[in-house]
Amino acid sequence: MTAQLPPLRLTGATILRDGMLQRRSLVIEGGFISKGPRPEVDLSGYLILPGIIDLHGDAFERQIAPRPSAPFPIASGLRATDREAASHGVTTAWLAQCWSWEGGMRGPDFAEAVLRELDSYRPQALTDLRLQIRCETHMPETRDRLLAAVTRHRVDYVVFNNHLPEALEVAERAPGRLAAWADRAGDAPQVFRSRLQAAKDRAREVPRHLCALAEAFDAMDIRYGSHDDPDGETREYYRLIGARIAEFPTSVSAAKLARACNDPVLMGAPNVVRGGSQAGNVSAQHLVAAGLCDALVSDYHYPCLAEAAWVLVDKGLRGLAQAWAMISTTPAEIMGLADRGTLDHGKRADFVVVNEATRAIEATVSGGRLTYLAGGAGARMVSALQETRMAAE
């Protein structure tokens, strides 16, 4: 594990505290935000903002398999993902792993392998890496196995998916796309079709299955929600069984239902940066402007988290404090993480140092450990650490 930074006072920067940008110092000591005189690092010209908390990212799939036919060891992919996340200001991240009838990298076997590897890697991780299970709904036969895996690996976040209607439509209208889908799963098209049919045949068992999972998640204090709700009716269905988090609603009606019920709405930061959904769904910018989006997640691209905050600022949709809260404070609140998400005294020392002129992230600190360093901020911090070491000697 990376060693913690020595006690330091970061001065001269503008920091985000109490929902406002303020010119004041920030003291870190023993992995937490503290008080008192300490050796100083002059960070004039920089912003110090709370560390980014990413509730859903599946970019790690590309690190494990850059090409579908060229997989690498899971541990190697986790290491690369960890470093990429840190370089983009992420201090806490949920890796979104499918538990799906699709098989391959999205099947239960692979999910359990990722969980095992993550348990082994976590002690040396730079970022607080966790795992979100994206649970396909039409898999009641795997319920005991899923709950055993969730318990064994201390999974704390699950979302329900139902991609079966999409798959059935593809099978009917676009056999070429289905063949490509099957190939990604490592199956022949006819085998993949049989999986589809088996999932479809289990439709009558799904409601009882989801209620049983919800009851178990409540008992284990696991946060859970739904993914890609197409309409308000679907959002209400999941809400009624306790799945309160609305992740990536694909329509305004689904987001409005969530807002009316006080359920947090998560949207993809790439959707904000690109100005629209790559899948043709509702625009995240539109939902933010309408007050229908609470937090942003990396989805498939870590750099977009910080970029999305700046897009919202430049478009006048949010001030910087409010935009940054969508990737730090609010995600912490959604997940009940009282020890992070703000720069208050006693909180974990999770923060990023941003060049005020270029908006580039030049340092990331997670739990008081330096996980990324570059540019002018890097030079200043290295110099200050060297002086501290020499003084101690």
N, C-alpha and C positions, 0 to 999 in steps of 0.2 A: 504494500500500500504506500502511496506517495506520502512523504512526511508533511506534517502541518507547518505552515509558515510561523516564524517567530512573532511575538507581539509587535504590531506595527500600527502607526497612525497614518492614514491616507489623508493628505491635506490638499487644499487648493481646488478640488474637484467640485462639481455640482452633483449632489446625490438626491435620489428619490426616496423621500421619507414622509410618512403621514400623508400620502397622496399628493405631495407637492415636491417640486424641484427646489432644492435649498443649497446654498453655498455654505457647507460646513464639513467638518472632518468626520472620518469613520475609523473607529478603532477595532482591531481584531486581536483576539488573544485566546489561545487554547481551542481554536476551532469555532469560536462564537464571536458575536458582535459585543464589544465591551465598552468601557469608559477609561479615562485617565491618560496621563502623559505617556507616550511611547516613542521609540525612534520613528522619525517621520519619513514619508515618501511623498514628494511633491508631485501631485497629479493635476496641476493646473492645465486647463484645456481639455479635460476629460469629464465624462459622465460616469458615475458609479450607480448602477441599477441592480435591482434584485436579480438573482440567478433565474434563468428560464426553467420553467417546469412544464415538461411536455407530456401530455396525457395519452398521446397516441402517435406512434411512429413505426412504420414498417419498412423504412429504408434499409434496415439490417438485412432484409431478404436479399438485396443486391450485393451486400458485402459477403454473404455466405455463398451466393450463386450469381456472380456477375453476368453469366450467361446460363440459360436453363440447363445446358448440357455440360457446364463446367463448374460443378459445386466445389467448395473448399471446406475445410474443417469448420464446424460451428464455432469453436473457440477462437479461431482466427477472425471470423466475421464479427464476433462480439467485441474483440479487441479493436478492430478497425472502426466499428460503430461507436464505441466508447470515445475514441479520440476525435472522431468527426463531430460528435455531439458536443464535446468539450470545446472544440475550436469555434463553435457557433453559439457559445454562451449557455449551453444547457447544463444544469447542475443536478436535475432529477428527471428521469425519463422512463416512461413505460413503453416497452417494445410490444407492438401489437401482433401477437401470434395467433393464427387461425387454428381452430379445432373443427375441422370440416370433413364432410363426406367426400370432398374432392380428392383427398389423399395427397401423396407426395409431400412437398414442403408445407402443405396446409392441412395435413392429416394429423390425427392424435399421436401416432408414432413419432413424427417429427417434433410435434409440440413438446412431448415428454423429453425428447433428446435435448431440445433447446433449454428446457427448464433445468435439466441436470447440468448442462454446461454452464448455464448462468449461475447456478449455485456454486460451482467450482471457481468461476471467474470473479465473482463479486468481491472477494476480499482484496483483489488487486485493482479493482475498477477505479477509474478517475471520477466517474459520474455515479450518482445513486441510481443504478439500473434496476428496474423492476419489470414485471411482465404482465401484460393485459391479455386475457384469453378472449379471442373473438369466436364465440360459440355459435356454430350453425344450429338452427332450431330443430331441424329434422334428424336428430341423432339421439333419440331416447335410449337406445340400446347401449350408449356409452356413458350414461349418467353416473353410475357408480365409479367408473374409471376416471371420469372428469373430476368428481368430488374428491377422490383419493389423491389425484395429482394436485389439485388446488390446496388441499390440506398439507400434503407432504412438502410442497415447495412454497408455501405461504403466499400464494397468489392473493392479491387484494383488490383486483379490478377485473370485471368480466362484462362484456357487451354481447347482446344477442344479435345475430345476423340471420337473415333469410334470403340467400341468393338463389334459392331453388327456382322461383318463377323466371328469373333472368336466364338461368341455365336451360330450363325447359324451352323457353322461347328460342334460344340460340340453337338448340337441338332440332327444333322444328323448322326454322327459317334459314339458318346459316351453318350447314354441316361442316363447312371448311373451318369456321371459327371454333366449332366444337372439337374438331380434330386437333387444332392447335392447343386448346384448353386441356384436352386429354394428354397431349404430348408433354405439356408442362408438368402434369401430375405423374408422368412416367407410365401412362397406360395406353393401350390401344383404344380407339374410339368406341368399339363395341363394349369393352369392359367399363369405360366411363359411362356409357349410356345405361348399363345395368346398375351402376351406382346411383345414377339419377333416378331410375325407376324405383329402386329400393327406398330411397329417401322419400320419394313421392308417396309410396305405399304406407309410410309411417305417419302420414298427416294427422290421422285421428288421435294418435298418441301425444302429439305435440303439446296441446294445452296443459294436460296433466304433468307432462315432463317439465315444462317451464315453471309451473307453479311449485313443483317439488324442488327444483333448483333454487328458485327465489326463496323458499322457506329455509333451505340450507344456507344460502348466502346471508340471509338476515341473522341466522344463528351464529355465523362466523364473522359478522361485521364486515362483510365484503361489499364494496361499492359495485353497483351494476346498472347497466343501462341498455339502450338499443342503438343499432347502427343502421344508417340509411333509411330512416322512416320515410315512406313515400307520401304520406298524407296524415291529417290530423287523427283519423280513425285508428290508424296503426299506432301512432304515438300514444293515444289513449289506451289502447289494448295493452301495450307494454307497461304503461304507467300503473294500470290497475293491478298488475302482478308485482309491482314494486320497483320496476326498472326505471328509475327516475332520471338518469342522465340521457339526454338526447344527442347522440353523436352523429354528425353529418346528416341532419334532416335534408331530404332532397327537394322539399317544396316549402313555400311560405306557410301553407296551412299547417304543416307539421310543426314548424317553428313557433307559430302563433299558439297552437295548443299547448306546447311546452311552456311558453311564456305565461299563458293564462293560469297554468298549474304550478308556476314557480319552479319548474324543472330546468336545470342548467342546459344550455345549448352550446355544443362544441362544433366548430367549423375548421376546415383546413386552411392553414396559412398560405399554402400555394394557390388556393382559390382566390385569396385576397391579392396576392402579388401578381398573378396572371390576369386578374380582372374578371375571372369567371371560372366555372367548374370545367375541368378537362373532360368530364363525363356528360356535360350538358345539363347539369342540375342547377339548382338555384344559386345565384351569386352570393358569396359570403359578404362582399361589400354591401350589397343591398340589405342583407339581414342586419349587419352592423349599423347601417344608417337608420334602419327601422327600429333599432333597440331590441332585436331578436337574436342576438348572439352574445354569449357571455365570455367565451374563451376560445383561443386559437391553438391548434396543434400542428405538429410538423407534417403529419400524414406521410408523405413519401420523400420529403426534402427538408433537412434540418436548417439550411441557410434561410429558408423562408420565414422562420419564426420571428427573428429580429427585423427582417426586411418588411414583413407584413405590418409590424407596429409603425414603422416609418411611413409606409404607404398610407395608413390611416391618418397619420399626422399631416402628411403632405396634401391629402385630399380634404382636410378639414373635418374628417369624421370623428376624430378623437384628439385630445391633447396628448402629449407624450406620456404623462403620468397615467392617464386612463388607458391609452393604447398598450403601454408596457404591462399594466395590471392584467390585461387579458392573456398574457403569457407567463405571469409570475404569481401575483397575489390571488387572483380568482381561481386558477387551477389548484393552488394550495388549499383554498377554502373548500372547493368541490371535493377534494380528497381527504379533508380533515387533517391536513398537515399543519398543525399549529406552530411548528418550530421553524418554518421557512416561508418564503413568499414576500417578506418585507425586510427592511434593514433596521428593525427595532432592536434595542438592547436585549441581550439574552437569546436572540434567535441564532440559528446556525449561520456561520459566515459563508453564505452563498451569494456571490455577486459577480457582475461583469463590469469591466472597465472599457468604456466606449470612447473612441476619439470623437470629440465634439464636432470637429470640422469635416472628417471623412465618414463618420458614423460606423467605422470599422471596429469590431470587437478585438481588443488587443490583449485582454487578460480575462481569464475565468478562474474563479476561486470557488471550490465546492467543499463545504465542511472545513474551511480554513486551509485546505490544501490547494496549491497552485496547480491547476490542471491544463492551462493553456497560457502561453505568453508569447507576444510578438510586438514588433513596432517600437515606437517611442516609449510607450508605457512599460514595455518589457525592459528596455535599457534602463529606465529610471528605477524599476523595482530591483533589477539585478544589482545596480550600483548601491542602492540602499541596503540590500541584504549583505553585500560584501563589506560595507562599512560597519554594519552591525556585528558581523562576525569578527572583524579586526578589533573592534572595541572590546568585544567579549574576551578576546585573547590577551 
